[in-house]
Amino acid sequence: MPEVLRACFLASRDLLRPGMLFHALWPPILSLAGWGLIAQAIWAPARARVQAGFPDWAWLSGGWWSDWIANIFLLMAFAPLVYFSTLMLLAAFALPRMMNVVAASDYPDLVRQGRGAFWGSIVNTLVAGSLFVLGWLLTLPFLLIPGVLLVMPFFWLAWINQRTFRFDALAEHATPPERARIVREGRSLFYTAGALSALVAHIPLINFLAPAWTALVFVHLGLMRLRLERREGTVVWEQ
């Protein structure tokens, strides 16, 4: 836990570096704007279809309550699409630039041994994001169960955060054997960071910074572990 908290502190500090807030904010804003336009165009017919698929329960039949529930369903359906799009923009454009700043400032001693980091990150984010969106949408009906709304988004965000950013954090610096070992031995740390960042993503306004902040948390966690592994000589290096 101390490692995770230190990574959180360093990630918060990094967001105050020159230019970092720009790279942190434009992916979620662009993603939200794009999906917002799509939602505006299809909202009314989509809400009608959602209401038509409701179970034949008296409390779901007609009235403002039914409209409210349908709107919540649609918002929850668009949420993973917005988050997935944000992750893709981060992985492709923003995070490599943020990584360069952090690596040069805090980890200049780490030699970059990664291969195919850019495309590996894109493929990893696509695969993880597709599973995230599919799993989220398939479990949407469970929102009708009281209390699930408080648990399901947290679970999926924690999963996608650790699944995506643990790769991105190490892609440029670590060899595949190094990455595999660090992920295996640091699994509990990465899941803890994923869960903590999922909580941050639910704080209004701050959630715009949450994806980039989460990425930076994992960058520090991953590179701190990589530095330790290399100093101890416990990692198999590729020639």
Secondary structure by P-SEA (a helix, b strand, c coil): caaaaaaaaaaaaaaaccaaaaaacaaaaaaaaaaaaaaaaccaaaaaaaaaaccccccccccaaaaaaaaaaaaaaaaaaaaaaaaaaaacccaaaaaaaaaacccccccccccaaaaaaaaaaaaaaaaaaaaaaaaccccccccccccaaaaaaaaaaaaccccccccccccaaaaaaaaaaaaaaaaaaaaaaaaaaaccccccaaaaaaaaaaaaaaaaaaaaaaaaccccccc
